[in-house]
Amino acid sequence: MVKAISLFSGCGGSDAGIVAAGFDVVMANDLLPYARDVYLANHPSTDYVLGDVANIKSFPAAELLVGCYPCQGFSQGGVRDPSRKINKLYLEFARALRAIRPKAFIVENVSGMARANYHHLLDHQLRVFRSAGYRVTADILNSADYGVAQERRRIFIVGIRGDLNEKFVFPAPTHGDERHHARTTIQDAIGNMPEWPEGEFYAREFHWYYLSRDRYKSWNDVSRTIVANPRHMPLHPMSPPMVKYAHNDWRFSHDGPARRFSYREAARLQGFRKDFVFPDTESGSLDMRYKVVGNAVPPPLFEAVARALPAVWD
Ligand SMILES: C[S@@+](CC[C@H](N)C(=O)[O-])C[C@H]1O[C@@H](n2cnc3c(N)ncnc32)[C@H](O)[C@@H]1O
Protein backbone atom coordinates (compact mmCIF):
# COMPACT_ATOMS: atom_id res chain seq x y z
CA MET A 1 0.00 0.00 0.00
CA VAL A 2 1.15 3.56 -0.67
CA LYS A 3 2.13 5.31 2.55
CA ALA A 4 0.62 8.63 3.58
CA ILE A 5 1.29 11.10 6.39
CA SER A 6 -1.52 13.28 7.69
CA LEU A 7 -1.17 16.59 9.58
CA PHE A 8 -3.98 18.53 11.30
CA SER A 9 -5.72 15.15 11.20
CA GLY A 10 -8.57 15.77 13.64
CA CYS A 11 -10.76 12.71 14.14
CA GLY A 12 -9.80 11.49 10.68
CA GLY A 13 -12.36 12.63 8.08
CA SER A 14 -9.75 13.32 5.42
CA ASP A 15 -7.90 10.18 6.43
CA ALA A 16 -10.99 7.94 6.20
CA GLY A 17 -11.17 9.22 2.61
CA ILE A 18 -7.60 8.35 1.71
CA VAL A 19 -7.85 4.98 3.44
CA ALA A 20 -10.95 4.25 1.30
CA ALA A 21 -8.87 5.27 -1.74
CA GLY A 22 -6.29 2.62 -0.81
CA PHE A 23 -3.60 4.53 1.12
CA ASP A 24 -2.01 3.51 4.41
CA VAL A 25 -1.79 6.42 6.88
CA VAL A 26 1.42 5.74 8.82
CA MET A 27 1.40 8.92 10.91
CA ALA A 28 -1.22 11.48 11.95
CA ASN A 29 -1.09 14.52 14.23
CA ASP A 30 -3.38 16.91 16.09
CA LEU A 31 -3.59 18.87 19.32
CA LEU A 32 -6.97 17.59 20.47
CA PRO A 33 -7.01 14.54 22.77
CA TYR A 34 -10.57 13.57 21.78
CA ALA A 35 -9.72 13.82 18.07
CA ARG A 36 -6.92 11.34 18.76
CA ASP A 37 -9.24 9.03 20.73
CA VAL A 38 -11.81 8.93 17.92
CA TYR A 39 -9.15 8.53 15.26
CA LEU A 40 -7.47 5.58 17.00
CA ALA A 41 -10.80 3.90 17.75
CA ASN A 42 -11.35 3.79 13.99
CA HIS A 43 -7.77 3.47 12.64
CA PRO A 44 -5.80 1.72 15.40
CA SER A 45 -2.68 1.04 13.33
CA THR A 46 -1.77 4.71 12.66
CA ASP A 47 0.96 6.33 14.78
CA TYR A 48 -1.02 9.35 16.09
CA VAL A 49 1.27 12.04 17.52
CA LEU A 50 -0.64 14.25 19.97
CA GLY A 51 0.62 17.83 20.23
CA ASP A 52 1.63 20.96 18.35
CA VAL A 53 2.83 20.17 14.83
CA ALA A 54 5.69 22.63 15.41
CA ASN A 55 7.18 20.16 17.89
CA ILE A 56 7.50 17.35 15.36
CA LYS A 57 11.16 17.21 14.48
CA SER A 58 11.23 14.27 12.05
CA PHE A 59 8.78 12.44 9.81
CA PRO A 60 8.74 8.90 8.45
CA ALA A 61 8.97 8.29 4.69
CA ALA A 62 5.71 8.63 2.72
CA GLU A 63 4.53 9.17 -0.86
CA LEU A 64 1.49 11.30 0.00
CA LEU A 65 1.13 14.15 2.51
CA VAL A 66 -2.29 15.45 3.47
CA GLY A 67 -3.19 18.30 5.78
CA CYS A 68 -6.12 20.55 6.50
CA TYR A 69 -4.60 23.32 8.54
CA PRO A 70 -7.12 25.25 10.59
CA CYS A 71 -9.31 27.86 9.15
CA GLN A 72 -10.59 30.15 11.92
CA GLY A 73 -9.03 33.13 10.22
CA PHE A 74 -11.01 32.66 7.02
CA SER A 75 -14.23 30.96 8.04
CA GLN A 76 -17.65 32.55 8.28
CA GLY A 77 -17.73 31.65 11.98
CA GLY A 78 -14.23 32.80 12.91
CA VAL A 79 -12.65 36.16 13.52
CA ARG A 80 -11.53 37.29 10.09
CA ASP A 81 -8.05 38.57 10.71
CA PRO A 82 -5.54 37.58 8.03
CA SER A 83 -2.60 38.35 10.33
CA ARG A 84 -3.51 35.85 13.07
CA LYS A 85 -0.89 33.24 13.93
CA ILE A 86 -3.35 30.46 13.15
CA ASN A 87 -3.29 31.61 9.54
CA LYS A 88 0.42 30.79 9.31
CA LEU A 89 0.15 27.08 10.05
CA TYR A 90 0.56 26.36 6.35
CA LEU A 91 4.24 27.15 6.93
CA GLU A 92 4.35 24.09 9.19
CA PHE A 93 2.77 22.07 6.40
CA ALA A 94 5.40 23.43 3.99
CA ARG A 95 8.15 22.47 6.44
CA ALA A 96 6.84 18.89 6.47
CA LEU A 97 6.56 18.94 2.68
CA ARG A 98 10.22 19.89 2.30
CA ALA A 99 11.29 17.26 4.83
CA ILE A 100 9.21 14.37 3.47
CA ARG A 101 9.34 15.18 -0.28
CA PRO A 102 6.24 13.05 -1.02
CA LYS A 103 5.19 12.48 -4.62
CA ALA A 104 1.93 14.34 -4.01
CA PHE A 105 0.10 16.36 -1.38
CA ILE A 106 -3.51 17.37 -0.74
CA VAL A 107 -4.61 20.33 1.37
CA GLU A 108 -8.19 21.30 2.23
CA ASN A 109 -9.38 24.58 3.71
CA VAL A 110 -12.45 26.79 3.91
CA SER A 111 -13.42 28.42 0.64
CA GLY A 112 -13.31 31.85 2.31
CA MET A 113 -9.57 31.69 1.81
CA ALA A 114 -10.18 32.49 -1.86
CA ARG A 115 -12.03 35.71 -0.92
CA ALA A 116 -10.41 38.95 -2.03
CA ASN A 117 -9.09 40.06 1.38
CA TYR A 118 -7.35 36.73 1.95
CA HIS A 119 -6.16 36.15 -1.58
CA HIS A 120 -2.65 37.24 -0.71
CA LEU A 121 -2.50 34.43 1.88
CA LEU A 122 -3.76 31.87 -0.61
CA ASP A 123 -1.28 33.14 -3.20
CA HIS A 124 1.48 32.89 -0.64
CA GLN A 125 0.58 29.29 0.10
CA LEU A 126 0.65 28.42 -3.58
CA ARG A 127 4.02 30.17 -3.98
CA VAL A 128 5.51 28.39 -0.96
CA PHE A 129 4.35 24.98 -2.23
CA ARG A 130 5.61 25.73 -5.75
CA SER A 131 8.97 26.82 -4.46
CA ALA A 132 9.17 23.51 -2.58
CA GLY A 133 9.21 21.87 -6.03
CA TYR A 134 5.54 21.02 -6.65
CA ARG A 135 3.16 21.59 -9.54
CA VAL A 136 0.16 23.04 -7.74
CA THR A 137 -3.54 23.28 -8.64
CA ALA A 138 -6.40 24.69 -6.54
CA ASP A 139 -10.17 24.57 -6.87
CA ILE A 140 -13.32 24.95 -4.77
CA LEU A 141 -15.45 21.80 -4.53
CA ASN A 142 -18.90 21.28 -3.01
CA SER A 143 -19.26 17.99 -1.12
CA ALA A 144 -22.91 17.68 -2.31
CA ASP A 145 -21.58 17.25 -5.88
CA TYR A 146 -19.68 14.13 -4.76
CA GLY A 147 -22.42 12.20 -2.97
CA VAL A 148 -22.33 13.83 0.47
CA ALA A 149 -25.74 14.90 1.85
CA GLN A 150 -24.43 18.38 2.70
CA GLU A 151 -23.66 21.70 1.05
CA ARG A 152 -20.03 22.31 1.98
CA ARG A 153 -17.80 24.36 -0.30
CA ARG A 154 -14.11 23.97 0.45
CA ILE A 155 -10.91 24.85 -1.34
CA PHE A 156 -8.53 22.02 -2.25
CA ILE A 157 -4.88 22.54 -3.11
CA VAL A 158 -3.18 19.58 -4.78
CA GLY A 159 0.50 19.34 -5.62
CA ILE A 160 2.44 16.79 -7.66
CA ARG A 161 6.24 16.76 -7.33
CA GLY A 162 7.72 18.57 -10.33
CA ASP A 163 10.16 15.83 -11.40
CA LEU A 164 7.21 13.45 -12.02
CA ASN A 165 5.94 15.57 -14.92
CA GLU A 166 2.31 14.87 -14.14
CA LYS A 167 -0.65 17.15 -13.88
CA PHE A 168 -3.55 16.93 -11.45
CA VAL A 169 -7.09 17.32 -12.79
CA PHE A 170 -9.88 17.71 -10.23
CA PRO A 171 -12.57 15.01 -10.41
CA ALA A 172 -15.78 16.01 -12.22
CA PRO A 173 -18.91 16.24 -10.04
CA THR A 174 -20.78 12.95 -9.91
CA HIS A 175 -24.04 13.89 -8.11
CA GLY A 176 -26.72 16.43 -9.05
CA ASP A 177 -29.06 17.43 -11.86
CA GLU A 178 -28.09 15.85 -15.17
CA ARG A 179 -25.23 13.98 -13.53
CA HIS A 180 -24.70 10.26 -13.08
CA HIS A 181 -26.40 10.18 -9.66
CA ALA A 182 -29.06 12.22 -7.89
CA ARG A 183 -27.83 14.20 -4.88
CA THR A 184 -27.81 12.37 -1.57
CA THR A 185 -30.53 13.74 0.72
CA ILE A 186 -30.87 14.06 4.48
CA GLN A 187 -33.36 11.17 4.28
CA ASP A 188 -30.77 8.98 2.53
CA ALA A 189 -28.12 9.81 5.11
CA ILE A 190 -30.00 9.68 8.44
CA GLY A 191 -33.55 8.50 7.66
CA ASN A 192 -33.11 5.27 9.61
CA MET A 193 -31.72 6.87 12.78
CA PRO A 194 -33.68 7.34 16.04
CA GLU A 195 -35.87 10.42 16.02
CA TRP A 196 -35.03 11.50 19.57
CA PRO A 197 -31.45 10.42 20.48
CA GLU A 198 -31.37 11.65 24.08
CA GLY A 199 -27.99 12.99 25.20
CA GLU A 200 -26.60 13.10 21.67
CA PHE A 201 -27.84 16.52 20.58
CA TYR A 202 -27.32 20.05 21.89
CA ALA A 203 -30.57 20.86 23.64
CA ARG A 204 -30.05 24.45 24.79
CA GLU A 205 -32.47 27.19 23.72
CA PHE A 206 -32.52 28.69 20.21
CA HIS A 207 -30.93 32.08 20.93
CA TRP A 208 -31.43 35.24 18.88
CA TYR A 209 -28.42 34.58 16.67
CA TYR A 210 -29.68 31.11 15.83
CA LEU A 211 -33.02 32.63 14.86
CA SER A 212 -31.40 35.31 12.71
CA ARG A 213 -31.32 32.97 9.72
CA ASP A 214 -33.07 29.96 8.25
CA ARG A 215 -31.63 26.74 9.75
CA TYR A 216 -34.16 24.34 8.27
CA LYS A 217 -34.00 21.88 5.38
CA SER A 218 -36.52 19.11 4.68
CA TRP A 219 -35.87 15.36 4.49
CA ASN A 220 -35.60 15.53 0.69
CA ASP A 221 -33.01 18.29 0.69
CA VAL A 222 -29.25 18.28 1.03
CA SER A 223 -28.24 19.52 4.51
CA ARG A 224 -26.90 22.95 5.29
CA THR A 225 -23.22 23.00 6.24
CA ILE A 226 -22.35 21.05 9.37
CA VAL A 227 -20.39 23.37 11.66
CA ALA A 228 -18.12 22.67 14.63
CA ASN A 229 -20.04 24.82 17.13
CA PRO A 230 -23.15 22.91 18.30
CA ARG A 231 -25.03 26.12 19.04
CA HIS A 232 -25.14 26.79 15.29
CA MET A 233 -25.92 23.24 14.17
CA PRO A 234 -28.70 23.10 11.53
CA LEU A 235 -32.17 21.84 12.46
CA HIS A 236 -33.23 18.23 12.21
CA PRO A 237 -36.09 17.96 9.62
CA MET A 238 -38.50 16.71 12.28
CA SER A 239 -38.49 20.37 13.45
CA PRO A 240 -41.03 22.92 12.13
CA PRO A 241 -39.85 24.81 9.02
CA MET A 242 -38.80 28.41 9.69
CA VAL A 243 -40.43 31.52 8.24
CA LYS A 244 -38.95 34.96 7.79
CA TYR A 245 -40.52 37.77 9.83
CA ALA A 246 -38.01 40.51 9.18
CA HIS A 247 -34.35 41.00 8.31
CA ASN A 248 -32.37 38.65 10.64
CA ASP A 249 -35.61 37.47 12.26
CA TRP A 250 -36.75 33.92 11.52
CA ARG A 251 -39.28 31.97 13.58
CA PHE A 252 -40.65 28.44 13.72
CA SER A 253 -43.81 28.05 11.64
CA HIS A 254 -45.58 26.22 14.49
CA ASP A 255 -44.97 25.04 18.05
CA GLY A 256 -44.04 21.42 17.34
CA PRO A 257 -40.86 19.88 18.76
CA ALA A 258 -37.62 21.22 17.33
CA ARG A 259 -34.02 20.14 17.71
CA ARG A 260 -30.58 20.43 16.14
CA PHE A 261 -28.85 17.48 14.46
CA SER A 262 -27.12 15.16 16.92
CA TYR A 263 -23.36 14.71 16.59
CA ARG A 264 -23.91 11.22 15.15
CA GLU A 265 -26.35 12.57 12.55
CA ALA A 266 -23.85 15.33 11.79
CA ALA A 267 -21.19 12.66 11.21
CA ARG A 268 -23.45 10.80 8.74
CA LEU A 269 -24.23 14.09 6.98
CA GLN A 270 -20.47 14.59 6.68
CA GLY A 271 -20.33 11.19 4.91
CA PHE A 272 -18.73 9.17 7.71
CA ARG A 273 -19.53 5.46 7.46
CA LYS A 274 -22.29 3.96 9.63
CA ASP A 275 -19.73 1.93 11.59
CA PHE A 276 -17.60 4.97 12.53
CA VAL A 277 -17.06 4.83 16.30
CA PHE A 278 -17.11 7.63 18.92
CA PRO A 279 -15.46 6.17 22.04
CA ASP A 280 -16.50 7.26 25.54
CA THR A 281 -13.27 8.73 26.87
CA GLU A 282 -12.49 11.42 29.42
CA SER A 283 -12.17 14.18 26.82
CA GLY A 284 -15.32 13.18 24.90
CA SER A 285 -17.79 15.86 26.02
CA LEU A 286 -20.82 16.51 23.81
CA ASP A 287 -19.29 19.79 22.59
CA MET A 288 -16.04 18.05 21.73
CA ARG A 289 -17.87 15.34 19.75
CA TYR A 290 -19.61 18.03 17.69
CA LYS A 291 -16.33 19.87 17.27
CA VAL A 292 -14.31 17.00 15.82
CA VAL A 293 -17.19 16.05 13.52
CA GLY A 294 -17.78 19.62 12.31
CA ASN A 295 -14.06 20.19 11.75
CA ALA A 296 -13.76 17.11 9.57
CA VAL A 297 -13.42 16.90 5.82
CA PRO A 298 -16.23 14.75 4.36
CA PRO A 299 -14.49 11.42 3.73
CA PRO A 300 -16.18 10.76 0.32
CA LEU A 301 -15.01 14.16 -0.96
CA PHE A 302 -11.43 13.59 0.14
CA GLU A 303 -11.61 10.08 -1.34
CA ALA A 304 -12.73 11.49 -4.70
CA VAL A 305 -9.79 13.92 -4.76
CA ALA A 306 -7.30 11.21 -3.70
CA ARG A 307 -8.58 8.81 -6.36
CA ALA A 308 -8.02 11.48 -9.02
CA LEU A 309 -4.27 11.65 -8.25
CA PRO A 310 -2.19 10.46 -11.21
CA ALA A 311 -0.60 7.00 -10.89
CA VAL A 312 2.85 8.13 -9.76
CA TRP A 313 3.38 5.55 -7.02
CA ASP A 314 5.50 2.77 -8.67
C1 LIG B 1 -9.95 21.60 9.84
S1 LIG B 1 -9.45 20.65 11.22
C2 LIG B 1 -8.85 19.18 10.43
C3 LIG B 1 -9.87 18.11 10.20
C4 LIG B 1 -9.33 16.77 9.77
N1 LIG B 1 -8.50 16.85 8.62
C5 LIG B 1 -10.49 15.83 9.49
O1 LIG B 1 -10.82 15.63 8.33
O2 LIG B 1 -11.08 15.31 10.46
C6 LIG B 1 -7.95 21.41 11.72
C7 LIG B 1 -7.26 20.70 12.89
O3 LIG B 1 -6.00 21.30 13.15
C8 LIG B 1 -5.72 21.12 14.53
N2 LIG B 1 -4.63 22.05 14.93
C9 LIG B 1 -4.71 23.39 15.13
N3 LIG B 1 -3.51 23.89 15.44
C10 LIG B 1 -2.65 22.85 15.46
C11 LIG B 1 -1.27 22.74 15.75
N4 LIG B 1 -0.52 23.81 16.06
N5 LIG B 1 -0.70 21.51 15.69
C12 LIG B 1 -1.45 20.42 15.38
N6 LIG B 1 -2.77 20.47 15.09
C13 LIG B 1 -3.36 21.67 15.14
C14 LIG B 1 -7.06 21.40 15.19
O4 LIG B 1 -7.12 20.83 16.49
C15 LIG B 1 -8.05 20.77 14.19
O5 LIG B 1 -8.41 19.46 14.58
The ligand as an SDF file (V2000), in Angstrom:
LIG
                    3D

 27 29  0  0  0  0  0  0  0  0999 V2000
   -9.9450   21.5970    9.8350 C   0  0  0  0  0  0  0  0  0  0  0  0
   -9.4520   20.6540   11.2160 S   0  0  0  0  0  0  0  0  0  0  0  0
   -8.8500   19.1830   10.4280 C   0  0  0  0  0  0  0  0  0  0  0  0
   -9.8690   18.1100   10.1960 C   0  0  0  0  0  0  0  0  0  0  0  0
   -9.3330   16.7720    9.7740 C   0  0  0  0  0  0  0  0  0  0  0  0
   -8.4970   16.8470    8.6170 N   0  0  0  0  0  0  0  0  0  0  0  0
  -10.4950   15.8300    9.4940 C   0  0  0  0  0  0  0  0  0  0  0  0
  -10.8210   15.6280    8.3320 O   0  0  0  0  0  0  0  0  0  0  0  0
  -11.0790   15.3100   10.4560 O   0  0  0  0  0  0  0  0  0  0  0  0
   -7.9490   21.4140   11.7240 C   0  0  0  0  0  0  0  0  0  0  0  0
   -7.2580   20.6970   12.8930 C   0  0  0  0  0  0  0  0  0  0  0  0
   -5.9980   21.3040   13.1490 O   0  0  0  0  0  0  0  0  0  0  0  0
   -5.7180   21.1230   14.5300 C   0  0  0  0  0  0  0  0  0  0  0  0
   -4.6330   22.0480   14.9330 N   0  0  0  0  0  0  0  0  0  0  0  0
   -4.7070   23.3880   15.1250 C   0  0  0  0  0  0  0  0  0  0  0  0
   -3.5140   23.8930   15.4430 N   0  0  0  0  0  0  0  0  0  0  0  0
   -2.6530   22.8530   15.4620 C   0  0  0  0  0  0  0  0  0  0  0  0
   -1.2680   22.7380   15.7500 C   0  0  0  0  0  0  0  0  0  0  0  0
   -0.5220   23.8060   16.0630 N   0  0  0  0  0  0  0  0  0  0  0  0
   -0.7050   21.5080   15.6930 N   0  0  0  0  0  0  0  0  0  0  0  0
   -1.4480   20.4170   15.3780 C   0  0  0  0  0  0  0  0  0  0  0  0
   -2.7730   20.4670   15.0850 N   0  0  0  0  0  0  0  0  0  0  0  0
   -3.3620   21.6710   15.1400 C   0  0  0  0  0  0  0  0  0  0  0  0
   -7.0600   21.3970   15.1920 C   0  0  0  0  0  0  0  0  0  0  0  0
   -7.1180   20.8300   16.4850 O   0  0  0  0  0  0  0  0  0  0  0  0
   -8.0510   20.7670   14.1930 C   0  0  0  0  0  0  0  0  0  0  0  0
   -8.4110   19.4630   14.5800 O   0  0  0  0  0  0  0  0  0  0  0  0
  1  2  1  0
  2  3  1  0
  2 10  1  0
  3  4  1  0
  4  5  1  0
  5  6  1  0
  5  7  1  0
  7  8  2  0
  7  9  1  0
 10 11  1  0
 11 12  1  0
 11 26  1  0
 12 13  1  0
 13 14  1  0
 13 24  1  0
 14 15  1  0
 14 23  1  0
 15 16  2  0
 16 17  1  0
 17 18  1  0
 17 23  2  0
 18 19  1  0
 18 20  2  0
 20 21  1  0
 21 22  2  0
 22 23  1  0
 24 25  1  0
 24 26  1  0
 26 27  1  0
M  CHG  2   2   1   9  -1
M  END
$$$$
